[in-house]
Amino acid sequence: MPATGDNLRINSARLWDSLMEMAKIGPGVAGGNNRQTLTDADSEGRHLFASWCRAAGMTMGVDTMGNMFATRAGTDPDALPVYIGSHLDTQPTGGKYDGVLGVLAGLEVVRTLNDMGVKTRHPIVVTNWTNEEGTRFAPAMLASGVFAGVLEQDWAYDRRDAKGLRFGDELERIGWKGTEKVGARKMKAMFELHIEQGPILEAEGKEVGVVTHGQGLRWIECTVTGKGQHTGSTPMYLRRNAGRGLARVIDLVHEIAMARQPNAVGAIGHIDVYPNSRNIIPEKIVFTVDFRSHILETLEAMVAEFNARAPGLCAEVGVKFTSQLSGWFDPPAFDENLVKIVRQSAEKLGYSHMDIVSGAGHDACWINRVAPTVMVMCPCVDGLSHNEAEEISPEWAAAGTDVLLHAVLEVAEVVG
């Protein structure tokens, strides 16, 4: 029987090489990546991943949302598979590791098991979830949301990007609309390795984050409407400046989140100004409020306070405020047994670790609704993510993947 004890480690150099090869597809302008979902670059990245999976002896399935499932067979054909997954799509100015690490770490787990001749009773499936980022087609985690039954596929197909292109049409155009019914697969468990996207692990000097909970979020798309007029010839007292409404709402979001520290955050990151001319008073501003908390009651209270106060603040300066919910998920608590297994794996391997709450949304947050799920995190430099300067070290990537390997083996049951 091959050795599967504490000395079993992944091939760190091979994992890093794979990350760097994938990063060549959809390069950004400042060292990162622009591999947005359902673009030609996304398709190219999918083909590379699929070729690596075939070389590792896996079979590929693709569902009608474009989710990719690469399967390493187990010895028991009736045993439920253990899934390892994240995403290959990036932000427009994204880094080389956000999401990608979790997919390629899953591939490296399989490659390592192949190298060592390790067999498992349960199949192992490495997954690339479509449109996790939500930057081109809102909301985020779109395909995993459909898989989990919280979003309708037809509704997802009708999502449109800034150019008016439909998700469903673009999925067909790039050739990754599969035939498998979305959500039909059953799971024994799902693991997701991800960079932290925050500064806590690095600041605490920890190599591994054991994720116990995820933050819930609410995205509120807002429109402030005033009157577009010449900036030079319109008296100040006659102006209906949509920008003043935005300014008040920005302060309101900050105030609401600050009042609920340390369990809440809030910001406005996406803003479109119309007509966006230097000598025209803004007539309309469309923006998205992002509230997050790992406590559902806190999250709902923030939204309720925002909806109650924002219209009045805007009315006071002569502009109109409207809003609608554009993205949402409730805070998940990850499976306690899987959390324990991840923690024990880190301890067994001698990696420094700590429990952590995920500050970002991930596909695991939706899959948690239909299967036992857990996340593992590795540090990132200065907590920077969704930025081309995003960086991790090969050692951090290896530590997280080693823990993933041992945790997956515990659940998939080694047989030889």
Secondary structure, DSSP 8 states (H G I E B T S, - for coil): ----STT----HHHHHHHHHHHHTSSB-SSSSB---TTSHHHHHHHHHHHHHHHHTT-EEEEBTT--EEEEE--S-TTS--EEEEE-----TTB-SSTTHHHHHHHHHHHHHHHHHT--BSS-EEEEE-TTSS-SSSSSSSHHHHHHTTSS-HHHHHT-B-TT--BHHHHHHHTT---SB-TT----SEEEEEEE-SSSHHHHHT-SEEEEEEE-EEEEEEEEEE----BTTTS-GGG---HHHHHHHHHHHHHHHHHTTTTS-EEEEEEEEEES--TTB---EEEEEEEEEESSHHHHHHHHHHHHHHHHHHHHTTT-EEEEEEEEEE---B--HHHHHHHHHHHHHHT--EEEEEESS--HHHHHTTTS-EEEEEE--GGG--SSTT----HHHHHHHHHHHHHHHHHHH-B--
